[in-house]
Amino acid sequence: MAKLGDFDWLILTSANGVEFFFKDCNTTVWTVGPWRD
């Protein structure tokens, strides 16, 4: 996991390619990023 600005980022490799997840540091909700292969 890498930290970028005020967000925590999680990068996973899946059958669909690389998927990015991010969440606001003040929450516990992960959001799937719009960047997909």
LINRA-V451038 format. One record per helix or strand. SS is the DSSP state (H for helix, E for strand). FROM is the first residue (numbers start at 0). TO is the last residue. If there is no record, write none. Layout:
# LINRA-V451038
ss from to
SS FROM TO
SS FROM TO
This chain:
# LINRA-V451038
ss from to
E 1 3
E 6 13
E 16 23
E 30 31
